[in-house]
Amino acid sequence: MARFRCSVCNFIYDEKNEGKKFAVLSDSWTCPVCGAPKSAFVPEGVSKVDESITTNVAEKIIEQLVAFGVKHVFGIPGDSNLPLVNAIRENEKIDFILTRHEETAAFIASAHGKITGKLGVCMSIAGPGATNLITGLMDSATDRSPVLALVGQIAEVYLGSEAFQEIDQITLFRPFAEYAETIARSNQAIKLTMMAAKYALKKPGVAVLSCPTDVLVDKLDDKIIQPEKRLFKSNVISTDEEIQKAADLINKCTRPVVFGGWGSRYAGKLLIDLSEKLKAPIATTSRVKGVVHETHKYAVGVLGSIGTKYSAMAIRECDLIIIIGSGFRQANLVPSNVKILQIDHDPTRIGKTFDVDVGLIGDGKLILEKLLPLVEVKQENNDFLSHVFKMKQEHMAELELEAKDLSVPINPGYVIQSMRRILEKDAIICVDVGDHTYHFYKKFICEGHKTYLNANMASMGFALPASIAAKINYPERQVICLASDGGFAMLMADFTTTVRENLNIVVVLFHDCVLKNIKKELIRDGYPIYGVEFPNPNFAEFARSCGGFGIRVETPDKMDDALQQALSSGKPSIVEVMSDPNKMAASTKRVD
């Protein structure tokens, strides 16, 4: 016979004393002491398992994730998470995608969140599996992508006994996670899964559930929570008076610049509309390169260290910057007398590092929809725009020259222009960290292309996992992984994952046997060249040995054809470009 405790007043319903099983009581039955409903009672002490229950905790967690719309879980199986893996196997609405490394799994989940705005889910075992997730999860935390990590844990009964692979997972993840909890009892599973999803989607950011393996196999038949009953999105927006104040500031200025950040990623047309009404240049952060077609008259490309000189000139000579959805870390480019209008859904980011004349709280798209009708049409300021346009034209002329540069070894800039010629306008380009990042963001002109990178952590190795996420979500579109030999080699084993999953991404790989970004920094700071060179395998042969398509390009005249072959092969591909190790993107010289 079992005992059940009222979680409101602690009254104990003892089946032995009452002479009736708790389970057979009517759903309308209430606590005789405080009137709490039957659902407020929890089992007290150890009771016999109800043999009629056929589902366990792991199966219910996965069922709940399916209700949230999750279709894939990325990771590596092992002793401490096998109940979860088996639950995925038995559920026809979700798939487990095996990766070679947990870092890859976390990067894929984070990239999924960036690409779709929906919850990405990764999984690991206890101990080293958990620690291997951290770099990918830090991408989620710093780039604000919604990710849930299901982390296997040793059996709860052994926690605290220095058991094999035991680590304090909550302490490990909590410094950067929005939510981190252990599912210590079976009746916590559904609620904690729901809470983890809510917190991951709220910021967005990282949520972690530590899952002891003995709890995962406990019987559970709790009802699944319906998302529409628990997950809600806030559309908080500044008042009409504040928006009018912003419009008044815009209408008084004569040299405005529009600056779009991640918070404007769904507002490309509105950015154009605002720019055309104000005759104002549009600059963007690297994260939203492509949200505005960069062939547009007023587009000036990316602002910042990997951006264009003419975007910096526009900022330097303007009298108002309209910042939409960015913390604007480029504040050191702004003269002291420039007015600032900043729009962000997170009020802590407004005025975070500089004074703001008007701050508007809310989604960038919603704010722009209300702001645009209040803004007056301006005439072009030729004194302001002529300098910017002249520098932009000079830059385009430089790109034309690079498109014709047939020097050997291959100029990385030539590769970028080859991609411009060959790729479809809706291609997705996932960019790794390295010297090639500068070449791409300065020299590739987006005309509908989507781009993704590891922006705030700038971690090498991101591009291949991101390409996997992109191809899973958009199988009909061309997906390019743009990487150097240094970054790609960190997680290159997961190229086999693309082969196994039939994901025909194309890796454009710069092979130069050197960490060129670090080499630039050594030269800049006056150090000898040391510790940055390495031997490489033949990456094209590696691709073929994995079951993909591989081609090595040693002269620029073969580049276009190689890229076409890879795109039409129908296989995961590596286009290995033997690039010039001494041709480096410009770097700022340190002033002592």
C-alpha positions, -999 to +999 in steps of 0.1 A: +000+000+000+013+035-009+012+069+007+006+102-011+014+137+003-004+169-005+022+193-018+001+222-005-006+213+032+014+180+036-017+159+045-009+122+039-033+100+021-025+065+033-040+038+012-038+013+041-058+035+065-082+048+038-089+014+024-089+026-012-061+030-037-053+066-046-054+059-083-090+050-083-101+082-066-122+105-088-103+133-106-127+157-088-115+144-054-098+171-032-076+172-002-098+169+029-076+194+048-069+223+023-091+215-007-062+210-031-069+189-062-058+154-066-031+165-090-014+183-061-005+150-044+029+133-049+041+098-039+055+096-004+084+073+003+090+042-018+060+026-034+055-003-058+059+006-094+026+006-113+031-023-138+005-007-161+029+021-170+047+013-202+067+045-208+098+058-190+114+092-183+136+092-214+107+084-237+087+112-222+115+138-225+118+129-262+080+130-266+080+164-251+107+177-274+088+164-304+058+184-291+081+215-292+089+208-328+123+193-324+131+169-353+168+161-348+191+155-318+229+157-325+255+139-304+273+108-293+258+079-275+272+062-244+263+044-212+248+074-194+225+085-222+215+052-239+179+054-226+175+088-245+191+074-277+167+044-276+138+067-270+147+086-301+150+053-321+115+043-311+099+077-319+092+081-356+090+119-355+126+126-344+160+114-356+194+110-338+223+122-359+256+108-348+286+131-348+323+123-344+327+149-317+304+166-291+318+200-301+304+194-336+270+184-321+268+216-301+279+237-330+252+221-352+225+228-326+237+264-323+237+269-360+203+254-363+190+280-338+206+308-357+193+296-391+157+288-380+151+306-347+139+273-333+153+251-305+184+232-314+192+200-293+225+183-287+234+154-265+264+140-247+274+114-222+287+122-187+323+133-180+343+141-212+312+142-233+299+170-212+331+190-213+334+185-251+301+204-256+314+236-240+329+254-271+298+248-292+275+259-264+295+291-258+287+299-295+250+296-285+254+316-254+273+345-269+255+346-303+221+342-286+210+310-303+184+287-286+200+254-276+191+226-252+219+202-242+208+168-229+238+157-208+239+121-196+249+117-160+260+088-138+232+072-118+219+096-092+225+070-064+263+074-070+265+112-072+290+126-048+309+093-045+337+102-070+323+077-094+337+070-128+331+100-152+314+120-124+317+158-126+295+186-112+277+193-144+255+221-131+285+241-118+303+235-151+275+249-173+257+274-150+282+304-156+270+307-192+237+288-193+203+305-190+190+274-173+208+243-158+191+217-137+193+180-128+163+157-134+166+141-100+131+125-099+109+110-126+080+134-119+103+164-126+111+154-162+082+170-182+083+202-162+120+207-163+121+199-201+095+226-206+114+251-184+146+244-203+130+251-236+114+283-223+147+296-210+166+286-242+141+304-263+137+334-240+171+352-243+178+331-265+207+311-251+218+278-236+197+254-214+212+223-199+194+192-184+216+168-165+200+134-169+211+106-144+208+074-162+189+056-134+162+083-135+159+080-173+146+045-170+121+052-142+085+046-153+066+077-162+032+083-178+028+121-172+009+140-199+029+160-224+027+198-222+013+215-253+036+243-264+008+268-271-001+265-234+033+273-220+056+289-246+049+326-253+068+353-272+068+389-259+062+417-283+070+445-260+075+478-279+082+514-270+053+538-267+041+559-296+055+590-279+090+575-277+088+564-314+077+599-324+108+613-304+130+590-325+113+602-357+119+638-347+156+631-342+158+615-376+140+643-393+164+669-379+196+652-392+212+657-426+236+628-428+220+597-413+234+561-416+213+530-410+231+502-392+216+467-391+225+440-365+213+405-357+180+420-345+172+432-380+177+399-397+140+396-406+137+433-416+158+435-448+130+452-468+123+477-440+160+486-438+159+493-476+127+513-472+142+534-444+175+539-464+157+550-496+135+574-477+164+590-459+189+586-488+211+570-461+239+544-464+232+510-449+259+492-430+255+458-412+273+437-387+291+406-400+263+384-386+237+398-410+258+402-441+234+396-469+202+408-452+205+437-476+216+431-512+250+447-513+245+458-549+219+482-536+229+519-542+231+527-505+246+495-493+281+499-478+287+464-466+299+452-432+313+476-406+342+466-384+376+449-386+364+425-413+343+451-430+348+477-457+366+510-455+337+529-471+313+517-443+337+532-418+338+564-438+300+566-438+300+563-400+329+587-396+311+615-416+275+610-405+255+630-380+232+602-369+235+564-366+202+545-365+212+512-349+188+483-352+194+451-332+230+455-324+251+462-292+274+482-316+308+472-304+322+494-332+317+525-310+354+534-313+347+543-350+321+570-340+331+607-336+320+622-303+295+646-319+274+620-337+238+614-325+227+578-317+193+562-321+194+526-308+167+500-312+169+466-294+145+441-278+170+439-248+171+471-229+204+462-213+221+465-247+208+500-253+235+525-242+257+496-230+290+512-241+281+547-252+256+575-247+224+572-267+201+601-276+170+580-281+166+544-272+136+523-284+128+489-269+113+462-290+118+439-320+136+457-348+110+447-374+080+459-353+097+492-344+106+500-380+070+493-391+058+520-367+087+544-373+088+545-411+055+564-416+068+591-392+100+597-411+102+625-437+116+619-471+151+635-475+171+648-505+205+632-512+233+650-494+259+649-522+287+663-501+282+634-477+274+606-501+299+614-529+329+605-507+313+572-497+302+563-533+337+571-547+354+548-522+328+521-529+335+524-567+372+521-561+366+490-540+345+474-567+372+481-592+397+463-570+374+433-569+373+433-607+411+432-608+412+403-583+387+384-604+413+385-632+443+377-610+458+344-624+489+344-602+501+311-587+499+302-558+462+312-559+452+346-546+424+340-519+406+371-533+403+353-567+386+324-550+360+347-535+352+362-569+350+327-584+323+320-557+305+352-567+304+340-604+293+304-597+270+303-567+233+307-569+219+339-554+201+320-526+232+300-515+240+296-478+276+303-469+289+292-435+322+309-428+350+297-405+375+319-386+408+328-403+424+351-428+399+340-454+371+355-432+385+389-439+387+382-476+351+370-477+334+397-457+353+425-474+351+411-510+321+388-514+291+409-526+258+393-513+229+394-537+204+373-517+230+349-502+227+340-465+258+340-444+266+325-409+296+326-387+307+322-351+306+359-344+313+366-308+335+337-298+353+335-332+359+298-328+377+279-355+359+248-366+324+263-367+318+263-405+315+225-411+289+219-384+270+250-394+269+237-430+254+204-417+227+224-400+220+245-430+218+216-454+194+197-431+171+226-429+175+237-466+183+206-486+173+222-519+198+251-516+235+253-523+254+252-490+291+262-488+315+257-460+342+283-464+372+273-443+410+272-440+431+241-434+436+252-398+399+255-388+386+227-410+411+202-397+399+207-361+366+189-368+372+174-403+363+139-391+327+150-393+329+153-430+321+116-428+288+127-411+279+146-442+286+115-463+265+092-440+236+117-440+238+124-478+243+161-472+259+175-504+276+205-489+307+219-507+337+228-486+359+255-502+392+249-484+422+272-484+453+250-482+483+271-472+499+252-443+499+282-419+477+299-394+477+331-414+457+353-389+483+345-362+511+350-387+497+385-394+496+392-357+532+380-352+543+403-380+522+432-367+536+429-331+572+424-342+577+387-333+595+361-354+573+337-374+571+307-350+546+280-341+521+286-369+531+263-397+520+227-402+520+198-428+487+189-444+472+158-459+457+159-494+422+170-485+407+161-519+419+125-514+405+126-479+371+136-493+372+107-518+383+082-492+352+092-471+329+086-500+326+122-511+338+142-540+372+158-538+392+180-562+425+199-558+429+233-575+465+244-581+459+271-607+432+298-608+420+290-643+407+257-629+388+272-600+354+279-616+352+245-632+362+227-599+335+246-581+309+236-607+319+200-606+316+199-568+282+216-569+269+192-595+284+160-580+255+154-557+280+144-530+296+161-500+326+177-516+359+194-509+374+219-533+410+221-520+425+254-532+463+256-530+463+293-519+492+318-515+504+316-478+519+351-482+488+368-496+471+380-464+442+404-458+451+438-445+458+441-408+461+472-388+496+479-376+500+485-339+510+520-328+535+520-299 
